[in-house]
Structures are given as structure tokens and as C-alpha cells.
Amino acid sequence: MTDSTDEDTPDCRHCGDPVGSSAEQRVITTVEDGSTVYKHFCSDDCREGWESSTDA
């Protein structure tokens, strides 16, 4: 991963906190309508919480 600044740090899809470069962060990559979409999460807990809320 390249160095990033606060300006381009994505927010967690679940809690909205900024996702920094750490071993805890997770990224799910999908293709939607022919475009690559990156969903960033600050931890496994947030990723799991987001997945649970989208299954409902």
C-alpha cells in the first residue's frame, strides 16, 4: 500500500471513522456496473457488522 494523507484516507463503510494504514484494516473489492468499487473497513468487526446489516 502506498503512503496516504488525511485528505485521501477513506472512511469505514460501517462506523464512518477514517481508515488508516494498519494491520486491522480490511478492503472488499467488487465490480459494480463495470467499475471497480473498494469498500474500506477499519477492522474485521466493522466489516462483519456491515455484512450483517446488508444481509437483512
Backbone bond lengths (Angstrom), bond angles and torsions (degrees), N, CA, C in turn:
res aa  C-N    CA-C-N  psi(-1)  N-CA   C-N-CA  omega(-1)  CA-C   N-CA-C  phi
1 M - - - 1.447 - - 1.523 108.48 -
2 T 1.293 116.38 142.94 1.459 120.04 -179.81 1.512 110.39 -85.59
3 D 1.327 115.82 161.98 1.457 120.05 175.81 1.513 109.24 -64.10
4 S 1.322 116.38 144.34 1.455 120.07 178.90 1.514 109.16 -130.01
5 T 1.301 114.90 162.53 1.453 120.75 176.56 1.513 108.89 -107.88
6 D 1.326 116.69 169.04 1.460 120.11 177.90 1.523 111.56 -59.31
7 E 1.335 117.02 -29.00 1.453 120.67 -177.98 1.527 112.42 -67.91
8 D 1.333 118.04 -32.29 1.458 118.93 -178.24 1.528 112.97 -109.36
9 T 1.319 117.67 15.21 1.452 121.63 176.44 1.526 108.69 -76.88
10 P 1.333 117.11 121.43 1.468 119.17 -179.13 1.521 111.14 -72.20
11 D 1.323 115.64 159.62 1.457 121.66 175.59 1.522 109.21 -95.38
12 C 1.317 115.22 148.67 1.461 122.05 177.02 1.529 109.13 -62.69
13 R 1.329 117.05 132.29 1.465 122.17 -179.69 1.520 111.92 -63.16
14 H 1.324 117.09 -26.00 1.464 120.11 -174.65 1.527 112.73 -95.06
15 C 1.331 117.57 -52.56 1.469 120.02 -173.83 1.524 113.66 -102.59
16 G 1.340 117.55 -16.41 1.459 120.84 178.39 1.516 115.38 86.63
17 D 1.333 117.66 -4.36 1.468 120.42 177.75 1.528 110.13 -70.88
18 P 1.326 117.61 150.67 1.466 119.57 176.73 1.533 110.71 -62.63
19 V 1.311 116.11 138.64 1.464 121.89 179.41 1.516 107.56 -96.96
20 G 1.309 116.51 109.14 1.455 121.00 178.82 1.514 110.50 -91.63
21 S 1.307 116.07 173.75 1.462 120.65 177.35 1.520 108.39 -76.68
22 S 1.319 115.77 108.82 1.455 120.82 176.91 1.517 109.05 -153.81
23 A 1.313 115.47 168.01 1.457 120.57 178.20 1.526 111.01 -69.64
24 E 1.316 117.85 -17.07 1.460 122.68 -178.22 1.529 113.18 -79.96
25 Q 1.327 117.88 -25.05 1.463 119.78 -173.46 1.520 112.09 -68.11
26 R 1.327 115.46 150.42 1.460 121.96 178.30 1.523 108.15 -133.87
27 V 1.335 116.41 147.29 1.455 122.07 177.93 1.524 108.14 -133.58
28 I 1.319 115.89 129.16 1.457 121.60 173.73 1.520 106.38 -106.87
29 T 1.331 116.49 127.12 1.455 122.09 -179.80 1.521 108.94 -109.03
30 T 1.331 116.38 128.43 1.454 121.94 177.55 1.522 109.37 -134.15
31 V 1.318 115.49 166.33 1.461 121.28 173.46 1.528 106.76 -114.23
32 E 1.330 115.74 121.64 1.455 121.77 -179.99 1.522 108.47 -127.58
33 D 1.317 116.23 122.34 1.468 122.24 -178.52 1.525 112.32 53.04
34 G 1.335 116.42 38.71 1.453 121.39 177.27 1.515 115.44 80.37
35 S 1.342 118.32 2.19 1.461 122.28 179.40 1.516 110.28 -114.67
36 T 1.321 116.30 144.73 1.454 121.46 176.55 1.522 109.08 -77.84
37 V 1.342 116.25 131.03 1.459 122.41 -179.83 1.524 108.13 -122.33
38 Y 1.324 116.10 128.67 1.456 122.18 178.25 1.518 108.97 -107.80
39 K 1.336 116.32 124.75 1.462 121.99 177.48 1.524 106.96 -109.48
40 H 1.324 115.85 115.34 1.462 122.31 -174.78 1.527 110.62 -98.42
41 F 1.330 115.04 142.69 1.467 122.61 179.05 1.518 108.69 -137.11
42 C 1.334 116.85 143.13 1.462 120.34 -177.54 1.531 112.51 -80.68
43 S 1.349 117.28 -15.40 1.461 120.16 179.71 1.526 110.10 -162.42
44 D 1.321 116.06 169.48 1.461 120.46 174.96 1.524 110.72 -62.99
45 D 1.333 117.24 -36.41 1.463 120.56 179.76 1.526 111.22 -60.10
46 C 1.332 117.01 -44.37 1.462 120.23 179.06 1.524 110.81 -67.47
47 R 1.323 117.44 -40.07 1.465 120.04 177.85 1.523 110.39 -61.36
48 E 1.328 117.09 -44.99 1.445 121.26 179.25 1.524 111.56 -65.60
49 G 1.336 117.04 -39.09 1.462 120.84 177.48 1.511 111.84 -63.62
50 W 1.340 116.62 -40.76 1.464 121.22 178.44 1.520 110.63 -66.01
51 E 1.349 116.24 -44.01 1.461 119.41 178.97 1.529 111.28 -62.16
52 S 1.331 117.39 -38.65 1.467 121.24 177.99 1.525 111.14 -64.42
53 S 1.327 116.45 -38.85 1.466 119.33 -177.80 1.525 111.74 -74.78
54 T 1.331 119.03 -24.01 1.464 121.00 178.79 1.526 111.32 -85.91
55 D 1.334 117.37 -15.86 1.477 120.95 178.52 1.527 111.47 -79.46
56 A 1.314 117.05 -17.56 1.483 120.07 -175.49 1.492 112.46 -70.83
